[in-house]
Amino acid sequence: MEVASNLPGIIAVRDSKDPDGPALIFTPAEWRAFLGGVRAGEFNDV
């Protein structure tokens, strides 16, 4: 997984094994909420 945080106003995420594939685009607030969920263990049962 690659995360581009140097783009103005967005966070882009893509599969590093498929660099020409699609990217997911998040707002900085959405990305912070996701990272908070990861840190809180919200996805451990998935």
C-alpha positions in Angstrom: 0.0 0.0 0.0 1.3 3.5 -0.9 -0.1 6.6 0.6 0.4 10.0 -1.0 -0.1 12.8 1.5 1.7 15.5 -0.5 -1.3 16.3 -2.7 -3.2 19.5 -1.8 -6.5 18.6 0.0 -6.5 14.9 -0.6 -4.9 11.6 0.5 -4.4 9.1 -2.3 -4.0 5.4 -1.5 -3.1 2.7 -4.0 -1.8 -0.9 -4.2 2.0 -0.7 -4.4 2.0 -4.0 -6.4 -0.3 -2.4 -9.0 0.9 1.2 -9.4 -1.1 1.8 -12.6 -4.3 0.6 -10.9 -6.9 2.7 -9.3 -6.3 4.9 -6.3 -8.7 5.6 -3.4 -9.1 9.3 -2.6 -9.8 10.6 0.9 -10.1 13.9 2.5 -7.6 14.6 5.3 -10.4 14.3 7.9 -11.5 10.9 6.4 -8.0 9.6 6.5 -7.5 10.8 10.1 -10.7 9.0 11.1 -9.6 5.8 9.4 -6.2 5.9 11.1 -7.9 6.5 14.4 -10.1 3.4 13.8 -7.0 1.3 13.0 -5.2 2.5 16.2 -8.3 1.8 18.2 -8.5 -1.8 16.9 -11.9 -1.2 15.2 -10.8 -3.5 12.3 -9.2 -6.3 14.2 -12.2 -8.6 13.7 -12.5 -8.1 9.9 
